[in-house]
Amino acid sequence: MGTAKMQREERRKTEELRSIMPNELREVFEEEDIEKTWEYLYKTFHFNISKWKVEYKAYLMESPRGITQMEAFARFGRANFQKPIDFILKRNLDYSETWFNLLKFIVKDKLKEKRKESRYRS
């Protein structure tokens, strides 16, 4: 493999591992919050969670090795739920923050506590 091709492959791998989650969310979002999100999607939008979980597990198994479960969930949700939720909420379909705003809503107490801690350290 040529040097340029190896560099492109290395860049591609680095891009795959780069988080798409906002920093403040990535710092507090945990595995337990994935389940809370599934529950919220069911209660609010009546998603068929059992079938979506099967698809998510398959997605997780195919994800690059260095991707956390939380990152994979964020990517899966953004790819699969972003546009339908925007459509339901009558938002611009190009609006890219809906999924992350939903995740932030799920962990709002953790985010509030993190911000509070940050103020005390300053």
GURO-477207 format. One record per residue (C-alpha): residue in three letters; residue number from 1; x, y, z. Coordinates in nm, 2 decimals, always signed. Layout:
# residues N
NODE resn resi   east  north     up
NODE  Ala  NUM      X      Y      Z
...
END
This chain:
# residues 122
NODE resn resi   east  north     up
NODE  Met    1  +0.00  +0.00  +0.00
NODE  Gly    2  +0.14  +0.34  -0.10
NODE  Thr    3  +0.21  +0.61  +0.16
NODE  Ala    4  -0.06  +0.84  +0.04
NODE  Lys    5  -0.32  +0.56  +0.05
NODE  Met    6  -0.20  +0.46  +0.40
NODE  Gln    7  -0.24  +0.82  +0.52
NODE  Arg    8  -0.59  +0.84  +0.37
NODE  Glu    9  -0.69  +0.52  +0.54
NODE  Glu   10  -0.55  +0.64  +0.87
NODE  Arg   11  -0.74  +0.97  +0.84
NODE  Arg   12  -1.06  +0.77  +0.76
NODE  Lys   13  -1.01  +0.56  +1.08
NODE  Thr   14  -0.95  +0.88  +1.28
NODE  Glu   15  -1.27  +1.03  +1.14
NODE  Glu   16  -1.46  +0.72  +1.23
NODE  Leu   17  -1.35  +0.74  +1.59
NODE  Arg   18  -1.41  +1.12  +1.63
NODE  Ser   19  -1.71  +1.18  +1.85
NODE  Ile   20  -2.02  +1.35  +1.70
NODE  Met   21  -2.16  +1.43  +2.05
NODE  Pro   22  -2.13  +1.78  +2.19
NODE  Asn   23  -1.86  +1.78  +2.46
NODE  Glu   24  -2.10  +1.86  +2.75
NODE  Leu   25  -2.32  +1.57  +2.65
NODE  Arg   26  -2.03  +1.33  +2.60
NODE  Glu   27  -1.90  +1.40  +2.95
NODE  Val   28  -2.22  +1.29  +3.13
NODE  Phe   29  -2.41  +1.05  +2.90
NODE  Glu   30  -2.37  +0.69  +3.03
NODE  Glu   31  -2.50  +0.35  +2.94
NODE  Glu   32  -2.80  +0.39  +3.18
NODE  Asp   33  -2.91  +0.69  +2.98
NODE  Ile   34  -2.94  +0.48  +2.67
NODE  Glu   35  -3.22  +0.29  +2.84
NODE  Lys   36  -3.38  +0.61  +2.96
NODE  Thr   37  -3.38  +0.74  +2.60
NODE  Trp   38  -3.54  +0.42  +2.47
NODE  Glu   39  -3.81  +0.46  +2.74
NODE  Tyr   40  -3.87  +0.82  +2.64
NODE  Leu   41  -3.89  +0.74  +2.27
NODE  Tyr   42  -4.15  +0.48  +2.35
NODE  Lys   43  -4.36  +0.70  +2.59
NODE  Thr   44  -4.34  +1.01  +2.37
NODE  Phe   45  -4.34  +0.88  +2.01
NODE  His   46  -4.46  +0.52  +2.06
NODE  Phe   47  -4.15  +0.37  +1.89
NODE  Asn   48  -4.14  -0.01  +1.86
NODE  Ile   49  -3.84  -0.03  +2.10
NODE  Ser   50  -3.79  -0.41  +2.08
NODE  Lys   51  -3.73  -0.39  +1.70
NODE  Trp   52  -3.52  -0.08  +1.72
NODE  Lys   53  -3.30  -0.23  +1.99
NODE  Val   54  -3.23  -0.53  +1.76
NODE  Glu   55  -3.12  -0.29  +1.49
NODE  Tyr   56  -2.91  -0.09  +1.73
NODE  Lys   57  -2.73  -0.40  +1.86
NODE  Ala   58  -2.65  -0.49  +1.50
NODE  Tyr   59  -2.52  -0.14  +1.44
NODE  Leu   60  -2.32  -0.15  +1.76
NODE  Met   61  -2.16  -0.48  +1.65
NODE  Glu   62  -2.05  -0.33  +1.32
NODE  Ser   63  -1.92  -0.01  +1.47
NODE  Pro   64  -1.54  +0.06  +1.48
NODE  Arg   65  -1.36  -0.09  +1.78
NODE  Gly   66  -1.28  +0.24  +1.95
NODE  Ile   67  -1.64  +0.36  +1.95
NODE  Thr   68  -1.81  +0.36  +2.29
NODE  Gln   69  -2.16  +0.23  +2.33
NODE  Met   70  -2.28  +0.58  +2.40
NODE  Glu   71  -2.12  +0.72  +2.09
NODE  Ala   72  -2.26  +0.44  +1.88
NODE  Phe   73  -2.61  +0.51  +2.02
NODE  Ala   74  -2.57  +0.88  +1.95
NODE  Arg   75  -2.47  +0.80  +1.59
NODE  Phe   76  -2.75  +0.54  +1.55
NODE  Gly   77  -3.01  +0.78  +1.68
NODE  Arg   78  -2.89  +1.07  +1.47
NODE  Ala   79  -2.90  +0.85  +1.16
NODE  Asn   80  -3.24  +0.68  +1.23
NODE  Phe   81  -3.44  +0.92  +1.45
NODE  Gln   82  -3.33  +1.27  +1.37
NODE  Lys   83  -3.54  +1.32  +1.06
NODE  Pro   84  -3.86  +1.14  +1.18
NODE  Ile   85  -3.86  +1.34  +1.50
NODE  Asp   86  -3.80  +1.67  +1.32
NODE  Phe   87  -4.09  +1.58  +1.09
NODE  Ile   88  -4.32  +1.50  +1.38
NODE  Leu   89  -4.22  +1.82  +1.55
NODE  Lys   90  -4.26  +2.02  +1.23
NODE  Arg   91  -3.90  +2.14  +1.24
NODE  Asn   92  -3.68  +2.22  +0.94
NODE  Leu   93  -3.55  +1.88  +0.83
NODE  Asp   94  -3.20  +2.02  +0.80
NODE  Tyr   95  -3.20  +2.12  +1.17
NODE  Ser   96  -2.92  +1.91  +1.31
NODE  Glu   97  -2.96  +1.95  +1.68
NODE  Thr   98  -3.29  +1.78  +1.76
NODE  Trp   99  -3.14  +1.44  +1.85
NODE  Phe  100  -2.87  +1.58  +2.07
NODE  Asn  101  -3.12  +1.82  +2.23
NODE  Leu  102  -3.33  +1.51  +2.31
NODE  Leu  103  -3.03  +1.34  +2.47
NODE  Lys  104  -2.95  +1.65  +2.67
NODE  Phe  105  -3.31  +1.65  +2.79
NODE  Ile  106  -3.26  +1.30  +2.91
NODE  Val  107  -2.95  +1.39  +3.11
NODE  Lys  108  -3.06  +1.75  +3.21
NODE  Asp  109  -3.00  +1.69  +3.58
NODE  Lys  110  -2.65  +1.56  +3.52
NODE  Leu  111  -2.58  +1.85  +3.29
NODE  Lys  112  -2.70  +2.10  +3.56
NODE  Glu  113  -2.49  +1.93  +3.82
NODE  Lys  114  -2.18  +1.94  +3.59
NODE  Arg  115  -2.23  +2.31  +3.52
NODE  Lys  116  -2.27  +2.37  +3.89
NODE  Glu  117  -1.94  +2.19  +3.97
NODE  Ser  118  -1.77  +2.39  +3.70
NODE  Arg  119  -1.88  +2.72  +3.85
NODE  Tyr  120  -1.75  +2.61  +4.19
NODE  Arg  121  -1.41  +2.52  +4.05
NODE  Ser  122  -1.37  +2.85  +3.87
END
